[in-house]
């Protein structure tokens, strides 16, 4: 039902009337009394609660007349649109209430009023069939006073069926009193009923009006199969039978597309263009053939025969749409045998190609209808015709799993070894797409099992790659195929390689049962085990190693074992299986890396944890004296660096260039890693390192690098060089010990002098904590000492925040008190004496 809006009223509800919405609860009795007083003799009881749109939809002309005669505000809204964008006349036309339509039009309703999607009342009247409508007498209202029944204009009126499923009524065995029953009406009954369509046209309705989608009333009648309405519309002299919607479809197109046989016959007899085309260049014959409607197809051919004979027929069967499909293509593609047969009889070309050079036989082979294929073969279709992919009908049948069609084509001398653009035969396609029955037929007709595509993949390879176990079983039953079980592709991968890589465990087992080589290597010197480890296939790894234990130690071209590759990828489950089966944690690859080095290089913390639990050495040195900690620092893997330091990795270890993990983190601009190292308990070991830059610049240290590149980390180092003797810094007894070792390192010698990469002994005396007297500076050139001093680097790098740090301030004060003050005052005294003798 529609919402009650401004059209809702009660008797007397005009000026000064009482609206039900405005009556308070305590005034309900008064409201009902007012309603009863306003009732008049002959007024239906439920009229006061109806809107104009509701009343029209119900189809009761007496109620409608009462509303229009007694309430002026209702009459003013006779062309108003409701929330569904429909006027009262739209509803009356939609439900075929003729008397209501007539009343509305006579009272001023606009017959060309546009509603939702620009629909006019004539559109709605045309799109639904008329039915016989009956109503139970138990529901009829009686007029107050005389007991005479108040009925619609007739007890049997015509109504339209609903457009959508929500509005369709059921068969109605349990129809309540007052419900409407709709039954199919005979032609005689409809002839005796007035037509809403005719009436609207007589009152000036535009018979060629188009809605938002370009549809006319004739389009609606055609798609709904309303043959009677079609006749009524076509009887109008001004009707344009070739009107096209936005998709350039005419009424005949729609009749063909919706299989409306009677309407199609009416339109053809009225002279509709048989070869009109829509936006896809489809003719009515295309659409009828696609739907498989043999009656409409026959009608079109008969009409074409009558028009110009074979000339028109030949044009009809050769007409192509935008995809260059003829009607025969569409009929065959949808497996409509009878339609295809009729088109061929009328001259349809069975070797005509579509846009992609597909013949009807190609399409029939895709569809798999043996009758259609046989029909085309009997009509001399080319059995080895090629489409744009260089595929024959045999390729399409094999690809789409139609073994009967495959056999039929082979019996018709199809080339079983024909190659497509990818160099695939029908056997390769059947294996690729997983069609074992097709494979059986092809092998029965001696298809070559050694055939390979452009990537040198055989049928066994394709079955293994796509996990088609049933196809693999069929293939391996053939002795000729079994000999090809280790045939590689262009990259040296065997079927076992690809099955292992993709984790197809059943294929792996089946191949090994037929003696596939487990240790065969591809062009990268990788075995199936390497690929299974790389791609995280633990079940396959276990199967392969159980088959042959020694492959667990096999290396690829870089001497990586399966454990190395699993560690690089961080495949925890594979590593667990390999370690359980005896993989060596100390095995090294061509770079001298262990599996732990690989895990550290990629930042795989869980993998590193697993390896250390398996007793992997934590600081193995590769050929360049690089450790896992170095690799993690260079890679910027903060979490890995923290984990290795926690597990006891040597933070002071230098590589062959004298760089430790902190140097590497700074050089690679990994500030987070550098901060993690500085925050660790062993930070001083990392700070005590030096590398030679040049004779002119002297040495370089981690602190100098931090000042230049990472001032925030340098500040953290400065903070850690200050150690108060108590937590309460405001206490008068609190003392802060300043460590100038890294900030003032003129006499520090942190060169590598031990095998473990650590630096030399301390330059400070253990008792006095003063620099030993025999310790020389790192350079005899005072200019280098000055220019390369951390304080000077702060100045040149404009690190004001670092220069104002308490550690720097303390160092400057200390130097002043110990050296600068005495020198200053001595010079001051000498200058004063000089002035005195002037």
CORFEN-V262052 format. One record per helix or strand of 2 or more residues. SS is the DSSP state (helix for helix, strand for strand). FROM is the first residue (numbers start at 0). TO is the last residue. Records with the same first field share a line. If there is no record, write none. Layout:
SS = FROM-TO  FROM-TO
This chain:
helix = 19-21  24-37  46-48  51-57  60-69  71-74  87-93  97-105  115-117  120-125  136-138  164-166  186-190  195-201  216-223  226-233  250-256  260-268  283-290  293-307  309-317  326-332  336-344  359-366  369-377  392-398  402-410  425-432  435-443  458-464  468-475  478-481  494-501  504-512  527-533  537-546  548-552  561-568  571-579  594-601  604-612  627-633  637-645  660-666  670-678  682-686  701-708  710-719  781-786  789-795  799-802  805-835
strand = 129-134  140-141  148-149  155-159  179-182  689-693  697-700  721-723  735-737
